[in-house]
Amino acid sequence: MTLTRPLVLVGMMGAGKTAIGGAVARKLGVPFLDSDEELVRAANRSIAEIFERDGEAFFRARETEVISRLLDGEPAVLSTGGGAFLSEANRALIDDKAVSVWLRAELSLLWSRVRHKTTRPLLRTADPLATLTEIYEARNPIYAQAQLSVEARPEYSIDDMAEQVIATLHDANLLKEANT
C-alpha cells in the first residue's frame, strides 16, 4: 500500500508526530519529512534561537514557506510543528495538497512526554503545565479541523500508532496498492 497524496501529521507538541511519522513513512515506503527540521536546516539555527532572535511571527512565515515547498514533491509523510496547523493559510495549503491527520492525545499523556524537555520554547514559562493546558485548550478545536484523526494512547507503541494511522488512511481510501 502507498499514499495517493502527501500525509501531514498535526497535533500538540508531544503527540508523536515525528516518531509516528517516521514509522508510517517506513511502513509505506515513502519519504519522511519534518517541517521543523527543514526550517532549522534552512535557518542554520534551532527553533528556540529563531523564536528568540526573530520572534514567532517570523518563524511562522518561514514555516509556511517550508510546508508549501515540502508538499510540492512526491507523496510523503510530513510532520509539522505543533503550531503549524493553527495558520488558516497552512490549513488551506494542506487541504489543497495533502491529507491531514490529527494525532489526538490527552493532556496528561502530552505532559508526561514534554515535561522534561528543554527544546519547547512555548513552555519556557513559570508554570509550564498551565501553559501547556492553555495551548491544549486553545488548539484542540483547530486540530479538530483535520480531515482525519487518530487517538494516541499511553499503551500504544510508536509502531502501534503507525498501524492506527495506516488503518485510518486505508479506511478513508487514501492508500493504493503498490506496484509490484
N, C-alpha and C positions, 0 to 999 in steps of 0.2 A: 504494500500500500504506500502511496505517496501523496503529497499535498497537491491540491488543484490550484491553490493560491497561497501567498505568504500567510503565516500564522504569527500573530502578535499576542504575546502574553502580557496582561496588565494586572495590576493589583498593588497592594500595600508593600512597603519595604518588609522583608522577612517572609513574604508569601511563598518564595521559592522560584521566582520567575527565571533566574539564571540557571540554577541547578536543574530544575524540571525541564526548562527549555533545551538545555544541552542533551538531556536524556531523550526527550521527544525527537530531537533532530537526529540523534544517533539511530534510534529505532526506525525512523522513516528514511534514513539515508540522505538527508538534506543538510545544507549548511546551517550552522547555528551562529546567530549574530546577536550582539549585545549593544544596544544604543549607548549605554553609559561607557562601555569600554571603547567604542568608536569615538565618542566625544573626548574622552581622556587622551586617546592617541592623537587626535587632531589638534587638541589644545596643548599637548605636552605638559599637562598638569592634572592633579587629581580633581575630582568633583568638588571636594571641600575647598581646595585652593581657588577653583573657578568661582564658587559661591562667594568666598571671602574677598577675592580681588575685584571681580566684575559684577557680582550681585546675581540674584535669582533670575531677574528678567533677561539678562544677557545669556545666562545658562539655558533658559527655556527657549530662547530664539535659536540658539545653536542646536539644541536638542531636536527641534522641528526640522531643521535643515538635514541633520543626520538621519532621522527617521525617514524622511522623504527619499533620500538617496538610497538607503538600505532597502526600501520597499520597491525600488525600480528594478531590482535584479530578479534572478530566478526564484521560484518558491523556496523559502527558507523559514526557519523558526527565529523570530526576533523577540528578545527580552527587552522590555523598556524600563526606564526608571519609574519609581512609584508615582511621580507627579506628571509624567508624560501624557497620560490619558485625560488629565484634567483640562487640557487645552482643547477648546472646541475645534480649532484648526487641525490639531493632531487626530482627534476623533474622526473628523470628516476625511482626512487623508487615509487613515487606517480603514475606515468603512469602504472607501472607494477602491483601495488597492489590496486589501487583505481581509482576513477574518480575525476578530478579536476574541480572546478567551480570558475571562476574569478568573484568576486563582483566588477564590474566596477563602479567607481564613479568619477564625475567631481572634479577638483582640488578645486573649491570654496566650494563644499559640504564637502570634506575632511578637509579643513582648518577650516570651521565652527565647525567641530567636535573635532579637536585636538588642536586648538589654545590656549586653557586654561588648557591643561593637562600638568602635570609636570612629567608624567611617561613615556615620549617618549625620550629615551637617544639620538637618532639621531637628535632631534630638539633642543637640548641644544646648540644653536649657537647664534651669534649676530643677525642674521636675519632668524628666523625660517620659515617664509613664503618662502623666497628664497631657503632655504634648502629643504623644502617640495616640492617646484616646481622642483628643480633639481632631487630629488628622484623620483618624479612622472614621469618626462620625461624619466628618465633612466630605470625605472622599467616597465612601461606600455607595451613596446614591448615584455618583458619576460612574463608578466602575460598573454598576448595575446596567449601564447602557451598552456594555459589551455584547456582542452577538451571542456568545455562549459563556457558560460559567461552569467551573469545576470546584467542588469543595475540597479544601486542604484539611486533612485530619491529622492529629498528632501521631496516630498509629501508622500512618502511611509512610512508606519509604519513598525516596525520590523515584525509584522505579515504579512503585505502585501509583504515584501521582502521574507519572508519564503515561502509564497504561490508561488511567482515567481520562486524561486529555485525549489520547488517541481514540478511545472508545466514544467519547463525546463528538469528536470530529467525524468518526465513522457513522454514528447515528444521525448526524446532520448532513450526510452525503458529501463531505468535503475531502474525502480521500478517493483516489482511483487506484485501480490495480496497476502495479508496477509492470513495466515492460520486461519480460524475461527472455 
